[in-house]
Amino acid sequence: MVLIITVAGCAGVGLTPDQATTPSEMLKAASNMRASADAQRYLLETADQLQGDGKHRDARLLLQSELLTPPEDELKAQYLLLAMAGAVALEDGAWAEQLAQALRPNQFLEYREDLQPRAATLQFETFILAQKPLPAALTLIEAPAGLILDNDNRNDRIWQLLKQTSESAIEDQSRKAIGFDVQGWTELALILREPDMTLEAQGRAIRSWQANWPEHPAARALPSELALITTLSRERPMKIALALPVTGPLASAGAAIRNGFLAAFYADQTAPKEDMEITVTDTHEKIFGNLYAEMQKDKPDLIVGPLEKDALASVTDKTAMPVPLLALNYYDGPKSLPDQLYQFGLSPEDEARQIAERLQQEDRQQVLVMIPEGDWGNRVENALLQALDANEIDALRIERFFRSDNLREVTANLLGINASRQRAIDVERTAGTNIEFEPRRRQDVDAIVLVAQPNVARQLKPLFGFYFAGALPVYSPSTVYEGRPDPGRDQDLNGVRFTDMPWTLEDTNEFREVSREAFPDMGGQLGRLFAMGADAYNLSSRLALLQRVSGSSVDGLTGTLTMSRDGRIKREQVWAAFKKGEPVLLPDPVTDEEAREPPVESAAPSI
């Protein structure tokens, strides 16, 4: 579609496509014009023609030229329209971000009426490309119904964009909001930001907002997620069966999950406790497929479990689960999974994905990796390599180790120190004389990924400094942290960035503090399993919401929880770095200065 706004003055330019057929020739022709306004009109008209022919890269060269910086006042609207069209067509996020700074949510109203639909759509898409969810939402709110999106999708998209916006940004917008629609939307977004809101509390808040804003567009047609919340808040599972190992080698893990589930149930002030029934069945040394059939006879609304991966595999051959099953592990086989089977667990794959994404965000393209030997290490390595590959990050070397290994040698191998020594030995042999040299670590590394338990990581991190790599950022999964601050022992981990669940890293959490008083042994990994059990309870009434509403999420103790199409719950954890031996939450993304204290390099080892 041609976007040009016809203006007088172009006819006198005297240039034809035959005279200027390439962007460089067009720019040269424009630079020869005496009047800046004439040159800019020519470039805008030519860029419009190029875009009409699908030559967006050529048009971008004209639109980003110094001859159009800045455009004349009477040409700004025309320039902005063409520039937005170019940024969107080329998916140029940097250009879109630059343009977004000059846009107001209602700016499309300044165009002629026949151009407003196109201008509004381009403006909305530019904000999306620039990752500006609040102005994108405000553009939709300001636009007449149906101008950008059809009415069925409009409110859903506004809501999802507001969910992506920080609470402080929405509060700021609420204070300066002008207009009935904007005020109503910001109030709706803020009332659901209250911490630890149950599904029932959210349902009541939504219904109360509707009563206060009966004429608001969102009150007349609630976003799908909110409409489902109001329905599900009245239709929660009332009879839940927990299927967990409460005897045998996994008894402590099963008990932690059970205690977390029940603690969340008793802490839920909205649960009709007198009408709900929660039972616990031991899965130890039982065939879960048979056990599931037995549990069906009691007609529960939901079964939570099993914890064991093999037990879960025993029911994946069904076409559907007669009773919904929230498994506490993940099935990794090739089968298509039955309907009403949901999977939730503390998966190393989730943490591997988040480490790779963090590396990509912080522009770490080449990494070294240390992972323990063993089956668990094999699983972590596979998950990490897949995640690194998906984010176009190269694992230059992977060093596997046993706890009993000489960690100096392991570190020297990882960093190329031993290879440097060997090169020196080879030179000595060739030259036939002793030479003085200082070994060097490899220089093509952007970061180290360290997968280790705290007692091993506390030895390895200082060794990185000893071998001249103290300035390299180190990224780790939650295994590097025991779960409670221990500054005396964790000083050696200063600067290590790691991902962990909010349960572990949040400064204040009333449910966690009360739970630890009741269960003082719920620290470390057992504490994480306790949080997983609590989240399993919170998920029990939200499974349908996550499954049916795209973009919906649950703010859990183990992370922000979403669901993929195959029923897998994905967790998005938070990030921290050790400073003075204690974890400090990090922004997203982070600079090296924000993450670490100044490293202290050890003296070079003598050779």
Secondary structure, DSSP 4 states (H G I P E B T S, - for coil): -------TTGGGG---TTT--SHHHHHHHHHT-S-HHHHHHHHHHHHHHHHHTT-HHHHHHHHTSGGGSSPPGGGHHHHHHHHHHHHHHHT-HHHHHHHHTT--TTGGGGS-TTTHHHHHHHHHHHHHHTT-HHHHHHHHHHSPTTSSS-HHHHHHHHHHHHHTS-HHHHHHHHHH--SHHHHHHHHHHHHTTSTT--HHHHHHHHHHHHHH-TTSHHHHS--HHHHHHHHHTTS--SEEEEEE--SSTTHHHHHHHHHHHHHHHHH-TTS-TTT-EEEEEE-TTS-HHHHHHHHHTT--SEEE---SHHHHHTTTTSSEEEEEEEESS---SSSPPPEEEEE----HHHHHHHHHHHHHHTT--EEEEEEESSHHHHHHHHHHHHHHHHTT-EEEEEEEE-TTS-HHHHHHHHHTHHHHHHHHHHHHHHHTS---------S--SEEEE---HHHHHHHHHHHHHTT-TTS-EEE-GGG--SS--HHHHGGGTT-EEEE-HHHH-S--HHHHHHHHH-TT--HHHHHHHHHHHHHHHHHTTHHHHHHSTT--EE-SSSEEEE-TTSBEEEE-EEEEEETTEEEE--SS--HHHH-PPP-PPPPPP-
